[in-house]
Amino acid sequence: MSYRVTILPAGETYGTQKGKSLLEAAIEQGLMLPHACKSGCCGACKARLVNGKISETNTQAALNSKDHNQQDFLLCCQSADSDITLYLPNYQGRNSHPAQILTARIEDIRYCANIAIVSLKLAQKKYFHFIAGQYIDIILPNNLRRSYSIAAFNADTRQLVIHVRHHNGGAFSEQLFDGRLQPKDIIRVYGPLGSFQLNWLSKPLIMLASGTGIAPIEAMLAAMVQQQYQQPVYVYWGMATEGDLYDRDLLDKLCASLARAQWTAVLSRAAITWKGAQGYVQDIALSKHPDMSNYAVYACGHPQMITHARNLFTSQASLAEDAFFADNFTPAA
């Protein structure tokens, strides 16, 4: 069964089918509606139902009781059961900096244990309007895609950096780690995508990252350096062991370039010689900031970390529910 979706105030329409998420159908037709995690955890794709019927396809973890009462819902978690109209105030239309397919040359691959830091150079033909926090899709044969947050982008040189964790049998990562992909090879990418980005609030910031979730946090820190952000910034990066902290030198540099920024490594399987924080980033952040009523929080990493952090901070540290922004990493098969 096919239905028509109307987006206000942009006035655009697109088609969808019963059982398919409203976000997935939009992306397939080239509409980059606001989104980040695509799994109900971040809340970036929140919209309001004006009329029509929808049904849930996935748990809407990022919503609260107030959202439900206002008929707010997540595009990634709902399917149409009729023609619908939705209100999406932050969407400016398909012609405002649309995502594109671009060719990219692999400039460099730096290996750190099971992480590859990959530098790409985008072809010059198409404009790439990047906002810190966004990601790209790597387009593989048979239109298979893998998503990676952008850790850095230089508009002058068109160089872009992504962090890729090695997964055994991974469609893209395996090619980087077994040598099939080398510097000078050409790949295709699609982007920029996602709406996980900084909201320029005059508040102290707490930034949580687990694993390669540090990538978009690095891009945000670089953006704050350019904006000469003056508020305190506290970054907590969770890894298993000290040897896993592959980008500690860059974090030192970024934090030193800001007026009042610091980062803390949090290890879940630390050696007995480790003198720093141990456990999970959300627990350490809560212990350091028991009152978050005047903070904004940005979290990127495993969905369980994000869900736990949101619940913990809003229930125990007085964090405003609309001051928690998140993107999650769900490993692809």
DRENVEX-876476 format. One record per residue (C-alpha): residue in three letters; x, y, z; residue number from 1. Coordinates in Angstrom, 1 decimal, always signed. Layout:
REM DRENVEX-876476
ALA	X	Y	Z	NUM
...
END
This chain:
REM DRENVEX-876476
MET	+0.0	+0.0	+0.0	1
SER	+1.4	+3.4	-1.0	2
TYR	+0.8	+6.7	+0.7	3
ARG	+1.7	+10.4	+0.2	4
VAL	+3.6	+12.3	+2.8	5
THR	+3.4	+16.1	+2.9	6
ILE	+6.0	+18.1	+4.8	7
LEU	+5.2	+21.5	+6.3	8
PRO	+6.3	+24.3	+6.1	9
ALA	+8.6	+23.3	+3.2	10
GLY	+5.5	+22.2	+1.2	11
GLU	+7.3	+19.1	-0.3	12
THR	+5.8	+15.7	-0.8	13
TYR	+7.1	+12.2	-1.3	14
GLY	+5.7	+8.7	-1.5	15
THR	+6.1	+5.9	+1.0	16
GLN	+4.9	+2.4	+1.6	17
LYS	+3.3	+0.7	+4.6	18
GLY	+5.9	-0.9	+6.8	19
LYS	+8.8	+1.3	+5.7	20
SER	+10.0	+4.0	+8.0	21
LEU	+9.2	+7.5	+6.9	22
LEU	+12.8	+8.5	+7.1	23
GLU	+14.0	+5.6	+5.0	24
ALA	+11.5	+6.4	+2.3	25
ALA	+12.5	+10.0	+2.2	26
ILE	+16.3	+9.3	+2.0	27
GLU	+15.7	+6.8	-0.9	28
GLN	+14.1	+9.7	-2.8	29
GLY	+16.8	+12.1	-2.1	30
LEU	+15.2	+14.1	+0.7	31
MET	+17.7	+14.7	+3.5	32
LEU	+15.3	+15.2	+6.3	33
PRO	+16.9	+16.0	+9.7	34
HIS	+18.3	+12.8	+11.2	35
ALA	+21.4	+11.2	+12.8	36
CYS	+21.2	+7.7	+14.3	37
LYS	+18.3	+6.3	+12.4	38
SER	+17.4	+4.0	+15.3	39
GLY	+15.3	+6.1	+17.7	40
CYS	+18.0	+7.1	+20.2	41
CYS	+19.0	+10.6	+19.2	42
GLY	+15.7	+12.4	+18.5	43
ALA	+17.1	+14.4	+15.6	44
CYS	+14.3	+13.3	+13.3	45
LYS	+11.5	+14.4	+15.6	46
ALA	+8.4	+15.7	+13.7	47
ARG	+4.8	+16.5	+14.6	48
LEU	+1.9	+14.7	+13.1	49
VAL	-0.6	+17.2	+11.6	50
ASN	-3.1	+14.7	+10.2	51
GLY	-3.2	+11.1	+9.1	52
LYS	-2.3	+7.7	+10.7	53
ILE	+1.1	+6.2	+11.5	54
SER	+2.3	+3.1	+13.3	55
GLU	+5.5	+2.3	+15.2	56
THR	+8.2	+0.2	+13.5	57
ASN	+10.9	+0.7	+16.2	58
THR	+11.1	+1.9	+19.8	59
GLN	+11.2	+5.7	+20.1	60
ALA	+13.7	+5.8	+23.0	61
ALA	+14.4	+9.5	+22.5	62
LEU	+10.8	+10.7	+23.1	63
ASN	+9.4	+11.7	+26.5	64
SER	+5.8	+11.9	+27.7	65
LYS	+5.5	+15.6	+26.7	66
ASP	+6.4	+14.6	+23.1	67
HIS	+3.7	+11.9	+23.0	68
ASN	+1.1	+14.3	+24.3	69
GLN	+1.9	+16.8	+21.5	70
GLN	+1.8	+14.1	+18.8	71
ASP	+5.5	+14.3	+18.2	72
PHE	+7.1	+11.2	+16.8	73
LEU	+10.4	+10.0	+15.2	74
LEU	+10.6	+9.6	+11.4	75
CYS	+13.0	+6.7	+11.7	76
CYS	+10.5	+4.8	+13.9	77
GLN	+7.2	+5.3	+12.2	78
SER	+5.5	+4.1	+9.1	79
ALA	+2.5	+5.6	+7.3	80
ASP	-0.9	+3.9	+7.6	81
SER	-2.6	+6.6	+5.4	82
ASP	-1.7	+9.8	+3.6	83
ILE	-0.2	+12.0	+6.2	84
THR	+0.9	+15.6	+6.8	85
LEU	+3.8	+16.3	+9.2	86
TYR	+5.4	+19.5	+10.6	87
LEU	+9.2	+19.6	+10.4	88
PRO	+10.3	+23.2	+11.1	89
ASN	+14.1	+22.6	+10.7	90
TYR	+13.8	+21.2	+7.2	91
GLN	+14.5	+23.8	+4.5	92
GLY	+13.7	+21.7	+1.4	93
ARG	+15.6	+19.4	-0.9	94
ASN	+17.5	+22.2	-2.6	95
SER	+19.2	+23.5	+0.6	96
HIS	+22.7	+21.9	+0.4	97
PRO	+21.5	+18.5	-0.8	98
ALA	+23.6	+15.3	-0.3	99
GLN	+25.4	+14.2	-3.4	100
ILE	+27.4	+11.2	-4.7	101
LEU	+31.1	+12.2	-5.0	102
THR	+34.2	+10.4	-6.0	103
ALA	+37.1	+10.5	-3.5	104
ARG	+40.7	+9.4	-3.6	105
ILE	+42.2	+7.7	-0.5	106
GLU	+45.1	+10.0	+0.5	107
ASP	+46.3	+8.2	+3.6	108
ILE	+45.5	+5.3	+6.0	109
ARG	+46.8	+5.4	+9.5	110
TYR	+46.4	+2.2	+11.5	111
CYS	+46.0	+2.2	+15.3	112
ALA	+45.3	-1.3	+16.6	113
ASN	+41.8	-2.1	+15.2	114
ILE	+41.1	+1.5	+14.0	115
ALA	+42.0	+2.9	+10.6	116
ILE	+42.1	+6.7	+10.3	117
VAL	+41.3	+7.3	+6.6	118
SER	+42.0	+10.6	+4.8	119
LEU	+40.0	+11.1	+1.6	120
LYS	+40.3	+13.9	-1.0	121
LEU	+37.0	+14.7	-2.6	122
ALA	+36.8	+15.5	-6.3	123
GLN	+36.5	+19.2	-7.1	124
LYS	+33.4	+19.1	-9.3	125
LYS	+30.7	+19.3	-6.6	126
TYR	+30.2	+21.6	-3.6	127
PHE	+30.4	+19.8	-0.2	128
HIS	+28.6	+21.8	+2.5	129
PHE	+29.7	+20.1	+5.8	130
ILE	+28.5	+20.9	+9.3	131
ALA	+30.4	+19.4	+12.2	132
GLY	+28.6	+16.3	+13.4	133
GLN	+27.5	+15.0	+10.0	134
TYR	+28.5	+11.7	+8.3	135
ILE	+29.0	+10.2	+4.9	136
ASP	+28.0	+6.9	+3.3	137
ILE	+30.7	+4.8	+1.6	138
ILE	+29.1	+3.4	-1.5	139
LEU	+30.1	-0.2	-2.1	140
PRO	+29.3	-2.7	-5.0	141
ASN	+25.6	-3.6	-5.3	142
ASN	+24.8	-0.2	-3.7	143
LEU	+25.8	-1.5	-0.3	144
ARG	+26.5	+1.4	+2.0	145
ARG	+28.4	+1.9	+5.2	146
SER	+28.1	+5.1	+7.3	147
TYR	+31.0	+7.0	+9.0	148
SER	+31.0	+10.2	+10.9	149
ILE	+33.3	+12.9	+9.6	150
ALA	+36.2	+13.7	+12.0	151
ALA	+37.6	+16.6	+10.0	152
PHE	+37.0	+18.4	+6.7	153
ASN	+39.2	+21.1	+5.1	154
ALA	+37.1	+23.1	+2.6	155
ASP	+40.2	+24.5	+0.9	156
THR	+42.0	+21.2	+0.3	157
ARG	+38.7	+19.1	+0.2	158
GLN	+40.3	+16.6	+2.5	159
LEU	+38.0	+14.6	+4.8	160
VAL	+38.8	+12.2	+7.6	161
ILE	+36.8	+9.3	+8.9	162
HIS	+37.6	+6.7	+11.6	163
VAL	+36.9	+3.1	+10.7	164
ARG	+36.8	+0.3	+13.3	165
HIS	+37.8	-3.2	+12.0	166
HIS	+35.0	-5.7	+11.9	167
ASN	+35.8	-9.2	+10.8	168
GLY	+34.1	-9.6	+7.5	169
GLY	+33.1	-6.0	+7.4	170
ALA	+32.1	-4.9	+3.9	171
PHE	+34.3	-1.8	+4.0	172
SER	+36.6	-2.1	+7.0	173
GLU	+37.9	-5.6	+5.9	174
GLN	+39.2	-4.1	+2.6	175
LEU	+41.2	-1.4	+4.5	176
PHE	+42.8	-3.9	+6.8	177
ASP	+43.6	-6.7	+4.3	178
GLY	+45.2	-4.3	+1.8	179
ARG	+42.6	-4.4	-0.9	180
LEU	+42.1	-0.7	-0.5	181
GLN	+45.3	+1.4	-0.6	182
PRO	+46.2	+5.1	-0.9	183
LYS	+45.5	+6.5	-4.4	184
ASP	+42.5	+4.2	-4.8	185
ILE	+39.2	+5.8	-5.8	186
ILE	+35.9	+5.2	-4.0	187
ARG	+32.4	+6.8	-4.0	188
VAL	+30.8	+8.6	-1.1	189
TYR	+27.4	+10.1	-0.5	190
GLY	+26.9	+13.0	+1.7	191
PRO	+27.0	+15.1	+3.8	192
LEU	+24.2	+13.4	+5.8	193
GLY	+22.7	+13.8	+9.3	194
SER	+21.6	+16.6	+11.5	195
PHE	+23.7	+15.8	+14.6	196
GLN	+25.3	+19.2	+15.0	197
LEU	+26.2	+21.9	+17.5	198
ASN	+23.4	+24.2	+18.7	199
TRP	+25.3	+27.4	+19.6	200
LEU	+24.0	+27.8	+23.2	201
SER	+25.9	+29.9	+25.7	202
LYS	+26.2	+27.0	+28.0	203
PRO	+29.0	+24.8	+29.3	204
LEU	+29.2	+21.6	+27.3	205
ILE	+29.6	+18.0	+28.3	206
MET	+30.6	+15.7	+25.4	207
LEU	+30.5	+12.0	+25.7	208
ALA	+32.1	+9.5	+23.2	209
SER	+32.7	+5.8	+23.2	210
GLY	+35.0	+4.2	+20.6	211
THR	+35.0	+5.8	+17.2	212
GLY	+32.2	+8.1	+18.5	213
ILE	+35.0	+10.5	+19.1	214
ALA	+35.1	+11.3	+15.4	215
PRO	+32.2	+13.8	+15.3	216
ILE	+33.2	+15.2	+18.7	217
GLU	+36.6	+16.1	+17.2	218
ALA	+34.9	+17.9	+14.3	219
MET	+32.7	+19.8	+16.8	220
LEU	+35.8	+20.8	+18.8	221
ALA	+37.5	+22.1	+15.7	222
ALA	+34.3	+24.1	+14.9	223
MET	+34.4	+25.6	+18.4	224
VAL	+38.0	+26.6	+17.9	225
GLN	+37.0	+28.5	+14.8	226
GLN	+34.1	+30.1	+16.7	227
GLN	+36.3	+31.0	+19.6	228
TYR	+33.9	+29.3	+22.0	229
GLN	+34.4	+30.7	+25.5	230
GLN	+32.3	+28.4	+27.7	231
PRO	+33.7	+25.4	+29.5	232
VAL	+33.9	+22.2	+27.5	233
TYR	+34.3	+18.8	+29.2	234
VAL	+35.0	+15.8	+26.9	235
TYR	+34.8	+12.2	+28.2	236
TRP	+36.1	+9.5	+25.8	237
GLY	+35.5	+5.9	+26.7	238
MET	+37.8	+3.0	+25.5	239
ALA	+38.7	-0.4	+26.8	240
THR	+42.4	+0.0	+27.4	241
GLU	+45.0	+2.8	+27.3	242
GLY	+46.4	+1.5	+24.0	243
ASP	+43.0	+2.1	+22.4	244
LEU	+43.2	+5.9	+22.8	245
TYR	+44.3	+6.4	+19.2	246
ASP	+43.7	+10.1	+18.9	247
ARG	+44.8	+11.4	+22.3	248
ASP	+47.4	+13.8	+20.8	249
LEU	+44.8	+15.5	+18.6	250
LEU	+42.4	+15.9	+21.5	251
ASP	+45.2	+17.5	+23.5	252
LYS	+45.7	+20.0	+20.7	253
LEU	+42.0	+20.8	+20.2	254
CYS	+41.4	+21.3	+23.9	255
ALA	+44.5	+23.5	+24.3	256
SER	+43.2	+25.7	+21.4	257
LEU	+39.9	+26.4	+23.3	258
ALA	+39.6	+28.9	+26.1	259
ARG	+38.3	+26.4	+28.8	260
ALA	+38.3	+22.8	+27.5	261
GLN	+39.6	+19.5	+28.9	262
TRP	+39.2	+15.9	+28.0	263
THR	+39.3	+12.8	+30.2	264
ALA	+40.0	+9.2	+29.1	265
VAL	+37.7	+6.6	+30.7	266
LEU	+38.8	+3.0	+30.5	267
SER	+36.5	+0.0	+31.0	268
ARG	+39.3	-2.6	+31.2	269
ALA	+42.2	-0.6	+32.5	270
ALA	+45.5	-2.1	+33.5	271
ILE	+46.4	-2.0	+37.2	272
THR	+49.0	+0.7	+36.4	273
TRP	+46.3	+3.1	+35.0	274
LYS	+45.8	+6.1	+37.3	275
GLY	+42.9	+7.7	+35.4	276
ALA	+39.2	+7.3	+35.3	277
GLN	+37.7	+3.8	+35.1	278
GLY	+34.2	+2.6	+34.2	279
TYR	+31.8	+4.2	+31.8	280
VAL	+31.8	+7.8	+30.5	281
GLN	+28.2	+8.5	+31.6	282
ASP	+29.0	+7.5	+35.2	283
ILE	+32.2	+9.5	+35.3	284
ALA	+30.5	+12.5	+33.8	285
LEU	+27.7	+12.3	+36.4	286
SER	+30.2	+12.1	+39.3	287
LYS	+32.0	+15.2	+38.0	288
HIS	+28.9	+17.2	+37.2	289
PRO	+26.1	+16.2	+39.7	290
ASP	+24.1	+19.3	+38.6	291
MET	+23.7	+19.6	+34.8	292
SER	+20.8	+22.1	+34.9	293
ASN	+22.9	+24.7	+33.1	294
TYR	+24.7	+22.3	+30.7	295
ALA	+24.1	+21.0	+27.2	296
VAL	+25.2	+17.4	+26.5	297
TYR	+26.4	+15.9	+23.2	298
ALA	+26.9	+12.1	+23.1	299
CYS	+28.1	+9.9	+20.3	300
GLY	+28.8	+6.1	+20.5	301
HIS	+27.0	+2.9	+21.4	302
PRO	+23.2	+3.2	+21.6	303
GLN	+23.2	+1.7	+25.2	304
MET	+25.6	+4.4	+26.4	305
ILE	+23.4	+7.1	+24.9	306
THR	+20.2	+5.7	+26.3	307
HIS	+21.7	+5.3	+29.8	308
ALA	+23.3	+8.7	+29.7	309
ARG	+20.1	+10.5	+28.7	310
ASN	+18.1	+8.7	+31.4	311
LEU	+20.8	+9.2	+34.0	312
PHE	+21.4	+12.9	+33.4	313
THR	+17.7	+13.9	+33.1	314
SER	+16.6	+11.9	+36.2	315
GLN	+19.6	+12.5	+38.5	316
ALA	+21.4	+15.6	+37.4	317
SER	+18.5	+17.9	+36.4	318
LEU	+19.6	+18.1	+32.7	319
ALA	+16.8	+19.6	+30.6	320
GLU	+15.5	+17.0	+28.2	321
ASP	+15.9	+19.3	+25.2	322
ALA	+19.6	+19.9	+26.1	323
PHE	+20.7	+16.3	+25.3	324
PHE	+21.9	+15.8	+21.7	325
ALA	+23.0	+12.4	+20.4	326
ASP	+24.2	+10.3	+17.6	327
ASN	+24.8	+6.6	+17.9	328
PHE	+27.0	+4.0	+16.2	329
THR	+25.4	+0.7	+15.4	330
PRO	+28.0	-1.6	+13.9	331
ALA	+27.0	-3.0	+10.5	332
ALA	+27.2	-6.6	+9.7	333
END
